[in-house]
Amino acid sequence: MAAKPAPGAEYFTAPAHPNQRRYEALRAYFTEDLTVEQAGARAGYTRASMASLLRDFRAGKLELFAPPGKPGPKTAPAKDRARARAVELRRAGLSVHEISARLRAEGTPLNRTGVGQVLAEEGFGRLLRGPAPEASASPATAGRDTRLPRAAVLDFAAVPARAETRLAGLLLAIPDLVALDLPALTRAAGYPGTSVIPATSWLLSLLALKLTGTRRVSHVDDLITDPASALFAGLAVLPKKSALTDYSYRLGHDHQQRFLAALDAKMISAGLATATEAIFDLDFHAVMHWGQDPVLERHYVPKRSQRARSVLTFFAQDTGTHNLVYANADISKATQNREPIAFCDHWKQVSGSDPKMLIMDQKVTTQAVLGELDARGIKFATLRMRSASLMRYINGLAATDYKTVTLDRPGPYNRPKVHEDPAVTLTSYPGTVRQLIVTGLGCEQPTVIITNDGQIKTRALISQYARRMTIEQRLAEIIQAFCADALSSTVNLNVDLDVMLCVLAQALLAAFRNRLGPGYATATPDTIQRRFLDTAGTITTDGDTIIVTLNRRAYSPVLRQSDLRTDTTVPWWQNRRLRFQLT
């Protein structure tokens, strides 16, 4: 006796909705091995109708289910009210900013994003016209005043006797720029000038963006009306974003490398880098591109834990001073393994000798390049990949095979256990290396350090490698303070200029930090920016002297006790003197 169908079964056995009837007929044909005629009869179709149904389904012309609805509101009343008027105004030639302002004045407000969406839905493209002078100064396009004077060398005869500024603290960096002899660095690099703006002023205009934490060149409008930013560069007004971008396109990788070579020589003489110790930490950093530019290669981006289209940059840090001394963004996957060799060539050009030691992560270079470093007499310390065979060897070690080493550092991980092998062969390395298997450093797996330095003590080697992590801290600092992660272009050479400016800005703030006294020996660049560079004040002209009066703030006592170098002759100010005062 057949079981009685449960209540509601007729919804499936005798569907009333046409789409459900089609679905049940097709399901029966494909899953129950029924013939076309049998499947059609079950749903009430003739054989011809069922064959037509199958044909449309296989051709993708049959939509059995309605697409799911999107969450959120189904209507946009503000857009609907303003749609007809927005279309009318666009046909009259108004921009998105101007349409939004006009709608607000007429009582049907719609923001610029909404106006843009309405115009896109109606099929309008971008408005290709230049803004009229009177339109660009309107509230609809705030910060885009095209009536500003053209960038030119500052005429001090036309400078007002007194001017208020919110960026008076930016001028605190000028004494250190003079100490590094920026005009000489610019000449050594061969940076080009123009008939209106000298090369030093171009570089200072770009540097001002870094020192003020301005994220992109396109945001120069935030500084363009402030007298301190223009005075910093020795100009009447900073160049606009198009001019700065065009200038960056004129520069090549050789310009940046020559500038860094001259800068490093000055840093050595100023004590910002050490030539005698010459131990450097090396690391890569991928600057992520927020787009799909097919030209860019994919590199591993740590903050995304995945490979993404990005520009790969390379940095070197002096371990003695913890200052960056080298940067390069003109790198591809084919050449990245040879960056340690390129840095050694750079440092030999600067100091006359190769680095004493390079400390790097296991993925910075290859075993073959490590062999080249050894042949040049350069010591290195890096990590070894933990292969399956190496892990079997480590797991086979007994507790008595390790010895305890005491490190001179605070914290719970200052007594690691070490097993040392004096001569280990590697797959592609043309000799043997010294290998240290270290546990108790806070990692789940043992750390395997390899080096070609057979003289350095075990404790010193472990401590030296542990300090390598400071380069990652330094990279995090320049990302925070100088927006090094804001990809300035999909052209590597433009990013190359950007990272060079980060090295220069970091060196300047390190020099300024030294003048603040021992209490700021470890202060990060963003702390210096926030407490000192981001200080308002007044600029007063007194003959050949520019007097900058800094407003009183909580950290003014630090400046009072520091070396402010009250009278500094500034070459790009036609040798006028800079003097600081505190209220």
Sequence and secondary structure as in RCSB ss.txt:
>XXXX:A:sequence
MAAKPAPGAEYFTAPAHPNQRRYEALRAYFTEDLTVEQAGARAGYTRASMASLLRDFRAGKLELFAPPGKPGPKT
APAKDRARARAVELRRAGLSVHEISARLRAEGTPLNRTGVGQVLAEEGFGRLLRGPAPEASASPATAGRDTRLPR
AAVLDFAAVPARAETRLAGLLLAIPDLVALDLPALTRAAGYPGTSVIPATSWLLSLLALKLTGTRRVSHVDDLIT
DPASALFAGLAVLPKKSALTDYSYRLGHDHQQRFLAALDAKMISAGLATATEAIFDLDFHAVMHWGQDPVLERHY
VPKRSQRARSVLTFFAQDTGTHNLVYANADISKATQNREPIAFCDHWKQVSGSDPKMLIMDQKVTTQAVLGELDA
RGIKFATLRMRSASLMRYINGLAATDYKTVTLDRPGPYNRPKVHEDPAVTLTSYPGTVRQLIVTGLGCEQPTVII
TNDGQIKTRALISQYARRMTIEQRLAEIIQAFCADALSSTVNLNVDLDVMLCVLAQALLAAFRNRLGPGYATATP
DTIQRRFLDTAGTITTDGDTIIVTLNRRAYSPVLRQSDLRTDTTVPWWQNRRLRFQLT
>XXXX:A:secstr
      TTTHHHHS  SHHHHHHHHHHHHHHS   HHHHHHHHT  HHHHHHHHHHHHTT    S     SS S 
 HHHHHHHHHHHHHHHTT  HHHHHHHHHHTT    HHHHHHHHHHTT     S   HHHHTSGGGTT  TTS  
  B  GGGS SEEEES GGGGGGHHHHHHTTHHHHHHHHT    SSS HHHHHHHHHHHHHTT   GGGGGGTTT
 HHHHHHHTBSS   HHHHHHHHTT  HHHHHHHHHHHHHHHHHTTSS TTT EEEEEEEEEE SS  TTS EEE
EGGGTEEEEEEEEEEEEETTTTEEEEEE    TTTGGGHHHHHHHHHHHHHSS  SEEEE TTSS HHHHHHHHH
TT EEEEE    HHHHHHHHT  GGG EE   SS SS SS EEEEEEEEE SS SSEEEEEEEE SS SS EEEE
ES SSS HHHHHHHHHTTHHHHHHHHHHHHHH TTS   SSHHHHHHHHHHHHHHHHHHHHHHHHH GGGTT  H
HHHIIIIIS  EEEEEETTEEEEEE   TTHHHHHHS   S EEEGGGTTEEEEEEE 
